[in-house]
Amino acid sequence: MPNHIVLFEPQIPANTGNIARTCAGTNTQLHLIEPLGFSTDDKQLKRAGLDYWSEVNITYHASLPDFLESAKEGQLHLITKFGHQTYSDVDYTDVEKDHYFIFGKETTGLPEEFMREHEEDCLRIPMDDTHIRSLNLSNTAAILIYEALRQQDFVNMELTHHYENDKLA
């Protein structure tokens, strides 16, 4: 899998569940860096992911250094409102390389020292930050993964749908 969503110490189970569902629908690996702010048995987490949990490839990491060791051959993309370049200005077309989209915890984001060490890898989504501090985590993850998939020509994704067995509501 060339695309990975990485959640650093996520705190809101519904966000993680929604992101897991996006991962299932896009064949994206999900990485969860502990500690988590909820139990993986949480009802909100399961509800948000619906019945797709068996379709999600999840890797748990005990710490940020543990994750970084496992991802050392890939390209890191730190998602933060402090990034100097926008997410859409980056080339994700190299499907031979793993792309790791790293999101911070909902309340405090990514550790400042980590962002400073990887400043050239920090990306932002343009927004009117005079009204809000940040976008919703699960929406942001979907924006990033679909931009990468778009640039990769939606490889292995269903682009058309056949309606023979479907009913219109």
Long-range contacts (C-beta under 8 A, 24 or more apart in sequence): 1-27, 1-28, 1-29, 1-57, 1-98, 2-94, 2-95, 2-96, 2-97, 2-98, 2-99, 2-152, 3-27, 3-28, 3-29, 3-92, 3-98, 3-99, 3-101, 3-145, 3-148, 3-149, 3-152, 4-28, 4-29, 4-30, 4-31, 4-71, 4-74, 4-98, 4-99, 4-100, 4-101, 5-29, 5-30, 5-31, 5-101, 5-103, 5-141, 5-144, 5-145, 6-31, 6-33, 6-67, 6-71, 6-100, 6-101, 6-102, 6-103, 7-31, 7-32, 7-33, 7-103, 7-105, 7-137, 8-33, 8-64, 8-102, 8-103, 8-104, 8-105, 8-110, 8-111, 9-33, 9-34, 9-35, 9-36, 9-37, 9-104, 9-105, 10-36, 10-37, 10-38, 10-103, 10-105, 10-106, 10-137, 11-36, 11-37, 11-38, 11-105, 11-106, 11-107, 12-37, 12-38, 12-106, 12-137, 13-37, 13-38, 13-42, 13-44, 13-45, 13-48, 14-44, 14-45, 14-47, 14-48, 14-138, 15-48, 15-106, 15-136, 15-137, 15-138, 16-45, 16-48, 17-44, 17-45, 17-46, 17-47, 17-48, 17-49, 18-48, 18-49, 18-138, 19-137, 19-138, 19-141, 19-142, 20-48, 20-49, 20-52, 20-53, 20-56, 20-58, 21-48, 21-49, 21-50, 21-52, 21-56, 22-138, 22-141, 22-142, 22-145, 23-56, 23-57, 23-145, 24-49, 24-52, 24-53, 24-55, 24-56, 25-52, 26-145, 26-146, 26-149, 26-157, 27-156, 27-157, 28-145, 29-57, 29-58, 29-59, 30-56, 30-57, 30-58, 30-59, 31-58, 31-59, 31-60, 31-61, 31-67, 31-71, 31-100, 32-58, 32-59, 32-60, 32-61, 33-61, 33-63, 33-64, 33-66, 33-67, 34-60, 34-61, 34-62, 34-63, 37-105, 64-111, 64-114, 71-98, 71-100, 73-98, 74-98, 74-99, 74-100, 75-99, 75-100, 75-121, 76-100, 76-102, 76-118, 76-121, 77-101, 77-102, 77-121, 77-123, 77-144, 78-102, 78-110, 78-114, 78-115, 78-118, 78-121, 78-122, 78-123, 79-103, 79-104, 79-122, 79-123, 79-124, 79-125, 79-140, 79-144, 80-104, 80-109, 80-110, 80-115, 80-122, 80-123, 80-124, 81-109, 81-124, 81-125, 81-127, 81-129, 81-133, 81-134, 82-115, 82-122, 82-124, 83-122, 83-123, 83-124, 84-119, 84-122, 84-124, 85-122, 85-123, 85-124, 86-123, 86-124, 86-125, 86-126, 87-123, 87-124, 87-125, 87-143, 87-144, 87-147, 88-147, 90-123, 91-151, 92-147, 92-148, 92-151, 92-152, 93-151, 93-152, 95-152, 95-155, 99-148, 101-141, 101-144, 101-145, 101-148, 103-137, 103-140, 103-141, 106-137, 109-134
